[in-house]
């Protein structure tokens, strides 16, 4: 959207929704002229991070991603990214930024210093006012010209085959009034 080539970014993040999503992430890296293997990247390349349900076993992705955030981004990732951005503005090196990233309890890297990354949970889901986003701007009407309201996280069914239903526990739901307000805002504003 900004026109910046991917290989000129400071950091590039992927949300891996399922295990085979890694192939798309690798394709994006290749098309962005970023070496696939982190061992082949230099300080001139962006930090490559991942998260999402499909990245909950980060060891298998360790050759490609510099770090993996485990859990819900609202559970601490945004604050961490803001800290890292400030470090970059203050002249921190890529190594210093990666070290700070790795020190977070919900981040897994090969050298993070903790053997298990604690899953970040957004405890305030449904309790805080919704932050509305009007991006991306729709350019394909049937696909993008709509609003989406997240009504709950976690699932009461507990199906054994569903990773997301377990991953997003504990179950949290918005009130009926909040859902109606969110829909009204998306439709009428």
C-alpha positions in Angstrom: 0.0 0.0 0.0 2.9 2.4 0.7 4.9 1.3 -2.3 8.0 0.5 -0.1 9.7 -2.6 -1.5 9.5 -5.5 1.1 13.3 -5.8 1.3 13.5 -2.2 2.5 11.2 -2.6 5.5 12.5 -2.7 9.1 10.2 -5.6 9.9 7.8 -7.8 8.1 5.2 -9.9 9.9 3.1 -12.9 8.8 -0.1 -14.3 10.3 0.0 -18.0 9.7 -3.6 -19.2 9.8 -2.8 -22.9 9.2 0.4 -24.9 8.8 0.5 -24.8 4.9 0.3 -21.0 5.1 4.1 -21.1 5.4 4.4 -21.7 1.7 2.7 -18.4 0.9 4.9 -16.6 3.4 8.0 -18.0 1.7 6.7 -17.1 -1.7 6.2 -13.5 -0.5 9.7 -13.4 0.9 11.1 -14.7 -2.4 9.0 -12.2 -4.5 10.2 -9.4 -2.1 13.9 -10.2 -2.8 14.4 -11.3 0.8 16.5 -14.5 1.4 14.3 -17.3 2.6 16.8 -18.6 5.2 17.4 -16.2 8.1 21.0 -17.4 8.1 21.4 -15.7 4.7 20.0 -12.4 5.8 22.1 -9.4 6.8 21.5 -6.3 8.8 20.2 -4.8 5.6 17.3 -7.1 5.5 14.1 -6.7 7.5 13.3 -8.7 10.7 10.9 -11.4 9.7 8.3 -12.4 12.3 5.3 -14.6 12.4 2.3 -15.5 14.6 -1.1 -17.0 14.4 -2.7 -20.4 15.0 -0.5 -22.1 12.4 2.7 -21.0 14.0 2.2 -22.5 17.5 5.0 -25.0 16.9 7.6 -22.4 16.0 10.6 -24.7 15.9 9.7 -26.0 12.4 9.7 -22.4 11.1 13.0 -21.5 12.8 15.0 -21.5 9.6 12.8 -18.8 8.1 11.5 -16.5 10.8 13.6 -14.5 13.2 10.9 -14.7 15.9 7.4 -16.0 16.4 4.8 -14.3 18.6 2.7 -16.9 20.4 -0.9 -15.9 21.2 -3.2 -13.0 20.4 -1.5 -9.8 19.2 -3.7 -7.6 21.4 -2.2 -9.4 24.3 1.1 -7.5 24.1 2.5 -7.5 20.6 1.4 -4.0 19.6 3.1 -2.5 22.7 6.2 -4.5 22.0 6.3 -3.3 18.3 6.0 0.3 19.5 8.9 -0.2 21.9 11.0 -1.7 19.0 10.1 1.2 16.7 11.3 3.6 19.4 14.5 1.7 19.7 15.0 1.9 15.9 14.4 5.7 16.0 17.0 5.9 18.8 19.6 4.1 16.6 19.3 0.5 17.9 20.9 -2.2 15.7 19.0 -5.1 14.2 20.7 -7.4 16.8 19.6 -5.2 19.7 16.0 -5.0 18.4 15.9 -8.8 18.0 17.3 -9.3 21.5 14.6 -7.1 23.0 12.0 -8.9 20.9 13.3 -12.3 22.1 13.1 -11.2 25.8 9.3 -10.9 25.6 7.6 -13.9 27.4 5.3 -14.5 24.4 8.0 -14.5 21.8 9.9 -17.6 20.7 13.3 -17.5 19.0 16.1 -20.1 19.0 18.0 -17.9 21.4 15.1 -16.3 23.5 16.4 -17.5 26.9 13.1 -19.2 27.8 12.3 -22.7 26.6 8.6 -22.0 26.4 6.8 -18.9 25.1 3.8 -18.1 27.2 0.6 -17.6 25.0 -0.5 -14.0 25.1 -4.3 -13.7 25.8 -6.3 -10.5 25.2 -8.1 -10.4 28.5 -10.2 -7.4 27.6 -11.9 -8.8 24.5 -15.5 -7.5 24.5 -14.8 -5.2 27.4 -13.2 -2.3 25.5 -14.7 -0.1 22.8 -14.1 -1.5 19.3 -11.4 0.2 17.3 -12.8 0.5 13.7 -10.6 0.2 10.7 -11.5 1.2 7.2 -8.6 -0.4 5.6 -8.0 -1.9 3.1 -10.0 0.4 0.8 -12.2 -1.9 -1.3 -11.2 -2.3 -4.9 -12.9 -5.6 -5.4 -16.5 -4.9 -4.3 -17.8 -8.5 -3.8 -14.7 -9.4 -1.7 -13.8 -6.3 0.3 -16.8 -4.0 0.4 -18.2 -5.4 3.6 -17.9 -5.1 7.4 -16.8 -7.9 9.7 -17.7 -8.0 13.4 -15.8 -10.4 15.6 -18.4 -11.5 18.1 -16.4 -14.0 20.2 -13.0 -15.7 20.7 -12.6 -19.2 21.8 -15.2 -21.8 21.1 -17.5 -23.7 23.5 -17.5 -26.8 21.4 -13.9 -28.0 22.0 -13.7 -30.1 18.8 -10.4 -32.0 18.8 -9.6 -31.3 15.2 -10.0 -27.5 15.5 -6.8 -25.8 16.6 -8.3 -22.3 16.6 -11.1 -23.3 19.0 -8.6 -24.4 21.5 -5.9 -21.7 20.8 -8.3 -18.8 21.4 -9.5 -20.1 24.8 -10.8 -19.0 27.2 -14.1 -18.2 25.4 -14.9 -14.6 25.4 -17.9 -13.0 23.8 -19.2 -9.4 23.1 -22.5 -8.4 24.4 -25.5 -8.4 22.1 -25.6 -4.6 22.4 -21.9 -4.2 21.5 -22.4 -6.4 18.4 -25.4 -4.4 17.2 -23.4 -1.1 17.8 -20.5 -2.5 15.8 -22.7 -3.5 12.9 -24.5 -0.2 13.0 -21.2 1.7 12.9 -19.9 -0.4 10.0 -23.1 -0.1 8.0 -24.1 3.5 8.6 -20.8 5.5 9.0 
